[in-house]
Amino acid sequence: MNHRSFLTDIKTLRDRARRRIQDGAVTPDYKGDRKAVINVLNEALATEIVCVLRYKRHQFMAKGIHAQSVALEFAEHAAQEQAHADLIAQRIVQLGGEPDYSPASLVLRSHSEYVEGEDLVEMLEEDLVAERVAIESYAEIVRFIGDSDPTTRRLFETILSQEEEHAEDIASLLQGLARARETAKTPA
């Protein structure tokens, strides 16, 4: 049995690679709706940028006895969200699109909101809400893309996994703060 029987013959692959060379990474095998995928990617880019901005604000505005450790978590999440934004922008370019960094429409395109929060608990709650929004919207994007664009699907699956990790981190911090408050209320 020829192990290559399910693959296109090499000469045909080479000929196709030379045709439409200006399309870069997008080959005739690409099954996605490029325009729709680029639009979804730009919405996700806006979401990640809004999350970076919110986490950075929270990092520097964190106050109180537990602020230092929580601020470090905010800084770590901001850096990871920035890395997500960079990966998304890179994929947009690979698909022949342009990453939309326009501040004028950033909040309108973002799936999550930019809510500042008054204190550490509110900041954490707002970040958890934003992570939950990202989890749901990215899971929907994974289903929307399906098998039509495996690279973009894997990108969102990877980001989704980190967003779930962020949500768990924040939920744990909120639980820890609640326990600390209860302990502080209990008379010695």
PyMOL CGO cylinders between C-alpha atoms (Angstrom):
from pymol import cmd
from pymol.cgo import CYLINDER

trace = [
    CYLINDER, 0.00, 0.00, 0.00, 1.28, 3.44, -0.88, 0.3, 1, 1, 1, 1, 1, 1,
    CYLINDER, 1.28, 3.44, -0.88, 1.40, 5.50, 2.32, 0.3, 1, 1, 1, 1, 1, 1,
    CYLINDER, 1.40, 5.50, 2.32, 0.96, 8.70, 0.30, 0.3, 1, 1, 1, 1, 1, 1,
    CYLINDER, 0.96, 8.70, 0.30, -2.24, 7.61, -1.44, 0.3, 1, 1, 1, 1, 1, 1,
    CYLINDER, -2.24, 7.61, -1.44, -4.39, 9.96, 0.66, 0.3, 1, 1, 1, 1, 1, 1,
    CYLINDER, -4.39, 9.96, 0.66, -2.15, 12.97, 0.01, 0.3, 1, 1, 1, 1, 1, 1,
    CYLINDER, -2.15, 12.97, 0.01, -1.99, 15.19, -3.06, 0.3, 1, 1, 1, 1, 1, 1,
    CYLINDER, -1.99, 15.19, -3.06, 0.98, 14.26, -5.22, 0.3, 1, 1, 1, 1, 1, 1,
    CYLINDER, 0.98, 14.26, -5.22, 4.09, 16.30, -4.50, 0.3, 1, 1, 1, 1, 1, 1,
    CYLINDER, 4.09, 16.30, -4.50, 4.30, 17.89, -7.95, 0.3, 1, 1, 1, 1, 1, 1,
    CYLINDER, 4.30, 17.89, -7.95, 0.76, 19.23, -7.62, 0.3, 1, 1, 1, 1, 1, 1,
    CYLINDER, 0.76, 19.23, -7.62, 1.52, 20.59, -4.12, 0.3, 1, 1, 1, 1, 1, 1,
    CYLINDER, 1.52, 20.59, -4.12, 4.64, 22.34, -5.41, 0.3, 1, 1, 1, 1, 1, 1,
    CYLINDER, 4.64, 22.34, -5.41, 2.79, 23.81, -8.41, 0.3, 1, 1, 1, 1, 1, 1,
    CYLINDER, 2.79, 23.81, -8.41, -0.04, 25.11, -6.20, 0.3, 1, 1, 1, 1, 1, 1,
    CYLINDER, -0.04, 25.11, -6.20, 2.48, 26.61, -3.76, 0.3, 1, 1, 1, 1, 1, 1,
    CYLINDER, 2.48, 26.61, -3.76, 3.98, 28.66, -6.59, 0.3, 1, 1, 1, 1, 1, 1,
    CYLINDER, 3.98, 28.66, -6.59, 0.63, 29.92, -7.86, 0.3, 1, 1, 1, 1, 1, 1,
    CYLINDER, 0.63, 29.92, -7.86, -0.86, 32.84, -5.90, 0.3, 1, 1, 1, 1, 1, 1,
    CYLINDER, -0.86, 32.84, -5.90, 2.33, 33.13, -3.89, 0.3, 1, 1, 1, 1, 1, 1,
    CYLINDER, 2.33, 33.13, -3.89, 1.19, 36.62, -2.82, 0.3, 1, 1, 1, 1, 1, 1,
    CYLINDER, 1.19, 36.62, -2.82, -1.44, 34.95, -0.59, 0.3, 1, 1, 1, 1, 1, 1,
    CYLINDER, -1.44, 34.95, -0.59, 1.28, 33.98, 1.90, 0.3, 1, 1, 1, 1, 1, 1,
    CYLINDER, 1.28, 33.98, 1.90, 0.02, 31.40, 4.42, 0.3, 1, 1, 1, 1, 1, 1,
    CYLINDER, 0.02, 31.40, 4.42, -3.47, 31.17, 2.92, 0.3, 1, 1, 1, 1, 1, 1,
    CYLINDER, -3.47, 31.17, 2.92, -3.57, 28.26, 0.47, 0.3, 1, 1, 1, 1, 1, 1,
    CYLINDER, -3.57, 28.26, 0.47, -6.44, 26.97, -1.69, 0.3, 1, 1, 1, 1, 1, 1,
    CYLINDER, -6.44, 26.97, -1.69, -7.06, 24.39, 1.07, 0.3, 1, 1, 1, 1, 1, 1,
    CYLINDER, -7.06, 24.39, 1.07, -8.17, 27.15, 3.48, 0.3, 1, 1, 1, 1, 1, 1,
    CYLINDER, -8.17, 27.15, 3.48, -11.85, 26.46, 4.14, 0.3, 1, 1, 1, 1, 1, 1,
    CYLINDER, -11.85, 26.46, 4.14, -12.74, 29.36, 6.42, 0.3, 1, 1, 1, 1, 1, 1,
    CYLINDER, -12.74, 29.36, 6.42, -14.54, 32.56, 5.55, 0.3, 1, 1, 1, 1, 1, 1,
    CYLINDER, -14.54, 32.56, 5.55, -11.45, 34.76, 5.79, 0.3, 1, 1, 1, 1, 1, 1,
    CYLINDER, -11.45, 34.76, 5.79, -13.39, 38.00, 6.17, 0.3, 1, 1, 1, 1, 1, 1,
    CYLINDER, -13.39, 38.00, 6.17, -15.54, 36.59, 9.00, 0.3, 1, 1, 1, 1, 1, 1,
    CYLINDER, -15.54, 36.59, 9.00, -12.55, 34.99, 10.75, 0.3, 1, 1, 1, 1, 1, 1,
    CYLINDER, -12.55, 34.99, 10.75, -10.54, 38.23, 10.55, 0.3, 1, 1, 1, 1, 1, 1,
    CYLINDER, -10.54, 38.23, 10.55, -13.53, 40.11, 11.98, 0.3, 1, 1, 1, 1, 1, 1,
    CYLINDER, -13.53, 40.11, 11.98, -13.81, 37.64, 14.88, 0.3, 1, 1, 1, 1, 1, 1,
    CYLINDER, -13.81, 37.64, 14.88, -10.05, 37.87, 15.44, 0.3, 1, 1, 1, 1, 1, 1,
    CYLINDER, -10.05, 37.87, 15.44, -10.23, 41.68, 15.57, 0.3, 1, 1, 1, 1, 1, 1,
    CYLINDER, -10.23, 41.68, 15.57, -13.03, 41.47, 18.14, 0.3, 1, 1, 1, 1, 1, 1,
    CYLINDER, -13.03, 41.47, 18.14, -10.89, 39.11, 20.20, 0.3, 1, 1, 1, 1, 1, 1,
    CYLINDER, -10.89, 39.11, 20.20, -7.92, 41.47, 19.79, 0.3, 1, 1, 1, 1, 1, 1,
    CYLINDER, -7.92, 41.47, 19.79, -10.03, 44.31, 21.19, 0.3, 1, 1, 1, 1, 1, 1,
    CYLINDER, -10.03, 44.31, 21.19, -11.17, 42.06, 24.04, 0.3, 1, 1, 1, 1, 1, 1,
    CYLINDER, -11.17, 42.06, 24.04, -7.59, 41.20, 24.97, 0.3, 1, 1, 1, 1, 1, 1,
    CYLINDER, -7.59, 41.20, 24.97, -6.44, 44.83, 24.81, 0.3, 1, 1, 1, 1, 1, 1,
    CYLINDER, -6.44, 44.83, 24.81, -9.31, 45.97, 27.05, 0.3, 1, 1, 1, 1, 1, 1,
    CYLINDER, -9.31, 45.97, 27.05, -8.36, 43.19, 29.49, 0.3, 1, 1, 1, 1, 1, 1,
    CYLINDER, -8.36, 43.19, 29.49, -4.72, 44.32, 29.47, 0.3, 1, 1, 1, 1, 1, 1,
    CYLINDER, -4.72, 44.32, 29.47, -5.77, 47.88, 30.25, 0.3, 1, 1, 1, 1, 1, 1,
    CYLINDER, -5.77, 47.88, 30.25, -8.12, 46.83, 33.04, 0.3, 1, 1, 1, 1, 1, 1,
    CYLINDER, -8.12, 46.83, 33.04, -5.54, 44.50, 34.63, 0.3, 1, 1, 1, 1, 1, 1,
    CYLINDER, -5.54, 44.50, 34.63, -2.84, 47.19, 34.46, 0.3, 1, 1, 1, 1, 1, 1,
    CYLINDER, -2.84, 47.19, 34.46, -5.13, 49.71, 36.16, 0.3, 1, 1, 1, 1, 1, 1,
    CYLINDER, -5.13, 49.71, 36.16, -6.01, 47.18, 38.82, 0.3, 1, 1, 1, 1, 1, 1,
    CYLINDER, -6.01, 47.18, 38.82, -2.34, 46.33, 39.31, 0.3, 1, 1, 1, 1, 1, 1,
    CYLINDER, -2.34, 46.33, 39.31, -1.48, 49.93, 40.14, 0.3, 1, 1, 1, 1, 1, 1,
    CYLINDER, -1.48, 49.93, 40.14, -4.70, 50.79, 42.02, 0.3, 1, 1, 1, 1, 1, 1,
    CYLINDER, -4.70, 50.79, 42.02, -4.68, 47.75, 44.32, 0.3, 1, 1, 1, 1, 1, 1,
    CYLINDER, -4.68, 47.75, 44.32, -4.65, 48.89, 47.94, 0.3, 1, 1, 1, 1, 1, 1,
    CYLINDER, -4.65, 48.89, 47.94, -4.92, 47.17, 51.28, 0.3, 1, 1, 1, 1, 1, 1,
    CYLINDER, -4.92, 47.17, 51.28, -3.26, 44.44, 53.28, 0.3, 1, 1, 1, 1, 1, 1,
    CYLINDER, -3.26, 44.44, 53.28, -3.52, 41.85, 50.47, 0.3, 1, 1, 1, 1, 1, 1,
    CYLINDER, -3.52, 41.85, 50.47, -2.78, 44.30, 47.65, 0.3, 1, 1, 1, 1, 1, 1,
    CYLINDER, -2.78, 44.30, 47.65, 0.82, 43.30, 46.94, 0.3, 1, 1, 1, 1, 1, 1,
    CYLINDER, 0.82, 43.30, 46.94, 0.12, 39.65, 46.13, 0.3, 1, 1, 1, 1, 1, 1,
    CYLINDER, 0.12, 39.65, 46.13, -3.04, 40.48, 44.20, 0.3, 1, 1, 1, 1, 1, 1,
    CYLINDER, -3.04, 40.48, 44.20, -1.23, 43.22, 42.24, 0.3, 1, 1, 1, 1, 1, 1,
    CYLINDER, -1.23, 43.22, 42.24, 1.37, 40.64, 41.20, 0.3, 1, 1, 1, 1, 1, 1,
    CYLINDER, 1.37, 40.64, 41.20, -1.45, 38.41, 39.92, 0.3, 1, 1, 1, 1, 1, 1,
    CYLINDER, -1.45, 38.41, 39.92, -2.93, 41.36, 38.01, 0.3, 1, 1, 1, 1, 1, 1,
    CYLINDER, -2.93, 41.36, 38.01, 0.49, 42.06, 36.43, 0.3, 1, 1, 1, 1, 1, 1,
    CYLINDER, 0.49, 42.06, 36.43, 0.90, 38.41, 35.41, 0.3, 1, 1, 1, 1, 1, 1,
    CYLINDER, 0.90, 38.41, 35.41, -2.57, 38.32, 33.85, 0.3, 1, 1, 1, 1, 1, 1,
    CYLINDER, -2.57, 38.32, 33.85, -1.94, 41.61, 32.02, 0.3, 1, 1, 1, 1, 1, 1,
    CYLINDER, -1.94, 41.61, 32.02, 1.24, 40.18, 30.50, 0.3, 1, 1, 1, 1, 1, 1,
    CYLINDER, 1.24, 40.18, 30.50, -0.55, 37.00, 29.43, 0.3, 1, 1, 1, 1, 1, 1,
    CYLINDER, -0.55, 37.00, 29.43, -3.43, 38.96, 27.90, 0.3, 1, 1, 1, 1, 1, 1,
    CYLINDER, -3.43, 38.96, 27.90, -0.88, 41.07, 25.98, 0.3, 1, 1, 1, 1, 1, 1,
    CYLINDER, -0.88, 41.07, 25.98, 0.71, 37.87, 24.69, 0.3, 1, 1, 1, 1, 1, 1,
    CYLINDER, 0.71, 37.87, 24.69, -2.76, 36.70, 23.55, 0.3, 1, 1, 1, 1, 1, 1,
    CYLINDER, -2.76, 36.70, 23.55, -3.28, 40.02, 21.74, 0.3, 1, 1, 1, 1, 1, 1,
    CYLINDER, -3.28, 40.02, 21.74, 0.06, 39.64, 19.97, 0.3, 1, 1, 1, 1, 1, 1,
    CYLINDER, 0.06, 39.64, 19.97, -0.76, 36.08, 18.84, 0.3, 1, 1, 1, 1, 1, 1,
    CYLINDER, -0.76, 36.08, 18.84, -4.17, 37.20, 17.58, 0.3, 1, 1, 1, 1, 1, 1,
    CYLINDER, -4.17, 37.20, 17.58, -2.67, 40.15, 15.67, 0.3, 1, 1, 1, 1, 1, 1,
    CYLINDER, -2.67, 40.15, 15.67, -0.10, 37.82, 14.13, 0.3, 1, 1, 1, 1, 1, 1,
    CYLINDER, -0.10, 37.82, 14.13, -2.86, 35.46, 12.96, 0.3, 1, 1, 1, 1, 1, 1,
    CYLINDER, -2.86, 35.46, 12.96, -4.83, 38.35, 11.44, 0.3, 1, 1, 1, 1, 1, 1,
    CYLINDER, -4.83, 38.35, 11.44, -1.78, 39.29, 9.37, 0.3, 1, 1, 1, 1, 1, 1,
    CYLINDER, -1.78, 39.29, 9.37, -1.22, 35.63, 8.36, 0.3, 1, 1, 1, 1, 1, 1,
    CYLINDER, -1.22, 35.63, 8.36, -4.76, 35.60, 6.99, 0.3, 1, 1, 1, 1, 1, 1,
    CYLINDER, -4.76, 35.60, 6.99, -4.10, 38.75, 4.96, 0.3, 1, 1, 1, 1, 1, 1,
    CYLINDER, -4.10, 38.75, 4.96, -5.93, 41.12, 7.28, 0.3, 1, 1, 1, 1, 1, 1,
    CYLINDER, -5.93, 41.12, 7.28, -4.95, 44.12, 9.36, 0.3, 1, 1, 1, 1, 1, 1,
    CYLINDER, -4.95, 44.12, 9.36, -5.09, 44.14, 13.15, 0.3, 1, 1, 1, 1, 1, 1,
    CYLINDER, -5.09, 44.14, 13.15, -7.42, 46.91, 14.33, 0.3, 1, 1, 1, 1, 1, 1,
    CYLINDER, -7.42, 46.91, 14.33, -5.81, 48.79, 17.22, 0.3, 1, 1, 1, 1, 1, 1,
    CYLINDER, -5.81, 48.79, 17.22, -8.02, 51.87, 16.83, 0.3, 1, 1, 1, 1, 1, 1,
    CYLINDER, -8.02, 51.87, 16.83, -8.70, 53.32, 20.30, 0.3, 1, 1, 1, 1, 1, 1,
    CYLINDER, -8.70, 53.32, 20.30, -11.87, 54.96, 18.98, 0.3, 1, 1, 1, 1, 1, 1,
    CYLINDER, -11.87, 54.96, 18.98, -13.69, 51.64, 18.56, 0.3, 1, 1, 1, 1, 1, 1,
    CYLINDER, -13.69, 51.64, 18.56, -11.76, 49.40, 20.95, 0.3, 1, 1, 1, 1, 1, 1,
    CYLINDER, -11.76, 49.40, 20.95, -14.42, 49.23, 23.68, 0.3, 1, 1, 1, 1, 1, 1,
    CYLINDER, -14.42, 49.23, 23.68, -17.20, 48.81, 21.12, 0.3, 1, 1, 1, 1, 1, 1,
    CYLINDER, -17.20, 48.81, 21.12, -15.50, 45.76, 19.55, 0.3, 1, 1, 1, 1, 1, 1,
    CYLINDER, -15.50, 45.76, 19.55, -14.45, 44.19, 22.85, 0.3, 1, 1, 1, 1, 1, 1,
    CYLINDER, -14.45, 44.19, 22.85, -16.54, 41.36, 24.25, 0.3, 1, 1, 1, 1, 1, 1,
    CYLINDER, -16.54, 41.36, 24.25, -15.57, 42.34, 27.81, 0.3, 1, 1, 1, 1, 1, 1,
    CYLINDER, -15.57, 42.34, 27.81, -16.12, 45.68, 29.48, 0.3, 1, 1, 1, 1, 1, 1,
    CYLINDER, -16.12, 45.68, 29.48, -13.64, 48.04, 31.05, 0.3, 1, 1, 1, 1, 1, 1,
    CYLINDER, -13.64, 48.04, 31.05, -14.90, 48.41, 34.61, 0.3, 1, 1, 1, 1, 1, 1,
    CYLINDER, -14.90, 48.41, 34.61, -12.50, 49.91, 37.13, 0.3, 1, 1, 1, 1, 1, 1,
    CYLINDER, -12.50, 49.91, 37.13, -13.84, 48.68, 40.48, 0.3, 1, 1, 1, 1, 1, 1,
    CYLINDER, -13.84, 48.68, 40.48, -13.71, 50.67, 43.70, 0.3, 1, 1, 1, 1, 1, 1,
    CYLINDER, -13.71, 50.67, 43.70, -11.75, 48.26, 45.89, 0.3, 1, 1, 1, 1, 1, 1,
    CYLINDER, -11.75, 48.26, 45.89, -9.77, 45.03, 45.62, 0.3, 1, 1, 1, 1, 1, 1,
    CYLINDER, -9.77, 45.03, 45.62, -12.85, 42.80, 45.80, 0.3, 1, 1, 1, 1, 1, 1,
    CYLINDER, -12.85, 42.80, 45.80, -14.69, 44.77, 43.12, 0.3, 1, 1, 1, 1, 1, 1,
    CYLINDER, -14.69, 44.77, 43.12, -11.60, 44.75, 40.90, 0.3, 1, 1, 1, 1, 1, 1,
    CYLINDER, -11.60, 44.75, 40.90, -11.33, 40.97, 41.25, 0.3, 1, 1, 1, 1, 1, 1,
    CYLINDER, -11.33, 40.97, 41.25, -15.05, 40.53, 40.61, 0.3, 1, 1, 1, 1, 1, 1,
    CYLINDER, -15.05, 40.53, 40.61, -14.88, 42.65, 37.45, 0.3, 1, 1, 1, 1, 1, 1,
    CYLINDER, -14.88, 42.65, 37.45, -11.85, 40.72, 36.24, 0.3, 1, 1, 1, 1, 1, 1,
    CYLINDER, -11.85, 40.72, 36.24, -13.65, 37.43, 36.91, 0.3, 1, 1, 1, 1, 1, 1,
    CYLINDER, -13.65, 37.43, 36.91, -16.69, 38.63, 34.98, 0.3, 1, 1, 1, 1, 1, 1,
    CYLINDER, -16.69, 38.63, 34.98, -14.43, 39.61, 32.06, 0.3, 1, 1, 1, 1, 1, 1,
    CYLINDER, -14.43, 39.61, 32.06, -12.69, 36.23, 32.12, 0.3, 1, 1, 1, 1, 1, 1,
    CYLINDER, -12.69, 36.23, 32.12, -16.05, 34.44, 32.14, 0.3, 1, 1, 1, 1, 1, 1,
    CYLINDER, -16.05, 34.44, 32.14, -17.17, 36.53, 29.14, 0.3, 1, 1, 1, 1, 1, 1,
    CYLINDER, -17.17, 36.53, 29.14, -13.94, 35.64, 27.31, 0.3, 1, 1, 1, 1, 1, 1,
    CYLINDER, -13.94, 35.64, 27.31, -14.39, 31.95, 28.16, 0.3, 1, 1, 1, 1, 1, 1,
    CYLINDER, -14.39, 31.95, 28.16, -17.90, 31.85, 26.74, 0.3, 1, 1, 1, 1, 1, 1,
    CYLINDER, -17.90, 31.85, 26.74, -17.16, 33.93, 23.64, 0.3, 1, 1, 1, 1, 1, 1,
    CYLINDER, -17.16, 33.93, 23.64, -13.94, 32.05, 22.81, 0.3, 1, 1, 1, 1, 1, 1,
    CYLINDER, -13.94, 32.05, 22.81, -15.70, 28.70, 23.23, 0.3, 1, 1, 1, 1, 1, 1,
    CYLINDER, -15.70, 28.70, 23.23, -18.33, 29.94, 20.76, 0.3, 1, 1, 1, 1, 1, 1,
    CYLINDER, -18.33, 29.94, 20.76, -15.59, 31.04, 18.38, 0.3, 1, 1, 1, 1, 1, 1,
    CYLINDER, -15.59, 31.04, 18.38, -13.99, 27.58, 18.56, 0.3, 1, 1, 1, 1, 1, 1,
    CYLINDER, -13.99, 27.58, 18.56, -17.34, 26.04, 17.62, 0.3, 1, 1, 1, 1, 1, 1,
    CYLINDER, -17.34, 26.04, 17.62, -17.92, 28.63, 14.87, 0.3, 1, 1, 1, 1, 1, 1,
    CYLINDER, -17.92, 28.63, 14.87, -14.53, 27.96, 13.28, 0.3, 1, 1, 1, 1, 1, 1,
    CYLINDER, -14.53, 27.96, 13.28, -14.78, 24.19, 13.64, 0.3, 1, 1, 1, 1, 1, 1,
    CYLINDER, -14.78, 24.19, 13.64, -12.63, 22.39, 11.09, 0.3, 1, 1, 1, 1, 1, 1,
    CYLINDER, -12.63, 22.39, 11.09, -12.58, 25.25, 8.58, 0.3, 1, 1, 1, 1, 1, 1,
    CYLINDER, -12.58, 25.25, 8.58, -9.43, 26.85, 10.06, 0.3, 1, 1, 1, 1, 1, 1,
    CYLINDER, -9.43, 26.85, 10.06, -7.50, 24.49, 12.38, 0.3, 1, 1, 1, 1, 1, 1,
    CYLINDER, -7.50, 24.49, 12.38, -4.76, 27.03, 13.11, 0.3, 1, 1, 1, 1, 1, 1,
    CYLINDER, -4.76, 27.03, 13.11, -7.14, 29.74, 14.33, 0.3, 1, 1, 1, 1, 1, 1,
    CYLINDER, -7.14, 29.74, 14.33, -9.20, 27.15, 16.22, 0.3, 1, 1, 1, 1, 1, 1,
    CYLINDER, -9.20, 27.15, 16.22, -6.08, 25.91, 18.05, 0.3, 1, 1, 1, 1, 1, 1,
    CYLINDER, -6.08, 25.91, 18.05, -5.09, 29.51, 18.82, 0.3, 1, 1, 1, 1, 1, 1,
    CYLINDER, -5.09, 29.51, 18.82, -8.45, 30.12, 20.47, 0.3, 1, 1, 1, 1, 1, 1,
    CYLINDER, -8.45, 30.12, 20.47, -8.34, 26.77, 22.26, 0.3, 1, 1, 1, 1, 1, 1,
    CYLINDER, -8.34, 26.77, 22.26, -4.96, 27.69, 23.74, 0.3, 1, 1, 1, 1, 1, 1,
    CYLINDER, -4.96, 27.69, 23.74, -6.11, 31.16, 24.77, 0.3, 1, 1, 1, 1, 1, 1,
    CYLINDER, -6.11, 31.16, 24.77, -9.35, 29.69, 26.15, 0.3, 1, 1, 1, 1, 1, 1,
    CYLINDER, -9.35, 29.69, 26.15, -7.34, 27.37, 28.38, 0.3, 1, 1, 1, 1, 1, 1,
    CYLINDER, -7.34, 27.37, 28.38, -5.42, 30.32, 29.85, 0.3, 1, 1, 1, 1, 1, 1,
    CYLINDER, -5.42, 30.32, 29.85, -8.61, 32.33, 30.33, 0.3, 1, 1, 1, 1, 1, 1,
    CYLINDER, -8.61, 32.33, 30.33, -10.05, 29.42, 32.32, 0.3, 1, 1, 1, 1, 1, 1,
    CYLINDER, -10.05, 29.42, 32.32, -6.88, 29.37, 34.40, 0.3, 1, 1, 1, 1, 1, 1,
    CYLINDER, -6.88, 29.37, 34.40, -7.21, 33.14, 35.01, 0.3, 1, 1, 1, 1, 1, 1,
    CYLINDER, -7.21, 33.14, 35.01, -10.81, 32.70, 36.13, 0.3, 1, 1, 1, 1, 1, 1,
    CYLINDER, -10.81, 32.70, 36.13, -9.80, 29.98, 38.56, 0.3, 1, 1, 1, 1, 1, 1,
    CYLINDER, -9.80, 29.98, 38.56, -6.95, 32.13, 39.93, 0.3, 1, 1, 1, 1, 1, 1,
    CYLINDER, -6.95, 32.13, 39.93, -9.29, 35.06, 40.50, 0.3, 1, 1, 1, 1, 1, 1,
    CYLINDER, -9.29, 35.06, 40.50, -12.01, 32.91, 42.08, 0.3, 1, 1, 1, 1, 1, 1,
    CYLINDER, -12.01, 32.91, 42.08, -9.39, 31.52, 44.48, 0.3, 1, 1, 1, 1, 1, 1,
    CYLINDER, -9.39, 31.52, 44.48, -8.20, 35.03, 45.35, 0.3, 1, 1, 1, 1, 1, 1,
    CYLINDER, -8.20, 35.03, 45.35, -11.78, 36.12, 46.04, 0.3, 1, 1, 1, 1, 1, 1,
    CYLINDER, -11.78, 36.12, 46.04, -12.33, 33.09, 48.29, 0.3, 1, 1, 1, 1, 1, 1,
    CYLINDER, -12.33, 33.09, 48.29, -9.08, 33.84, 50.13, 0.3, 1, 1, 1, 1, 1, 1,
    CYLINDER, -9.08, 33.84, 50.13, -10.07, 37.46, 50.68, 0.3, 1, 1, 1, 1, 1, 1,
    CYLINDER, -10.07, 37.46, 50.68, -13.50, 36.38, 51.95, 0.3, 1, 1, 1, 1, 1, 1,
    CYLINDER, -13.50, 36.38, 51.95, -11.88, 33.95, 54.44, 0.3, 1, 1, 1, 1, 1, 1,
    CYLINDER, -11.88, 33.95, 54.44, -9.43, 36.66, 55.57, 0.3, 1, 1, 1, 1, 1, 1,
    CYLINDER, -9.43, 36.66, 55.57, -12.32, 39.06, 56.20, 0.3, 1, 1, 1, 1, 1, 1,
    CYLINDER, -12.32, 39.06, 56.20, -14.23, 36.45, 58.19, 0.3, 1, 1, 1, 1, 1, 1,
    CYLINDER, -14.23, 36.45, 58.19, -11.14, 35.67, 60.25, 0.3, 1, 1, 1, 1, 1, 1,
    CYLINDER, -11.14, 35.67, 60.25, -10.60, 39.37, 60.92, 0.3, 1, 1, 1, 1, 1, 1,
    CYLINDER, -10.60, 39.37, 60.92, -14.22, 39.73, 62.15, 0.3, 1, 1, 1, 1, 1, 1,
    CYLINDER, -14.22, 39.73, 62.15, -13.92, 36.79, 64.57, 0.3, 1, 1, 1, 1, 1, 1,
    CYLINDER, -13.92, 36.79, 64.57, -13.00, 37.98, 68.08, 0.3, 1, 1, 1, 1, 1, 1,
    CYLINDER, -13.00, 37.98, 68.08, -9.80, 36.51, 69.49, 0.3, 1, 1, 1, 1, 1, 1,
]
cmd.load_cgo(trace, "trace")
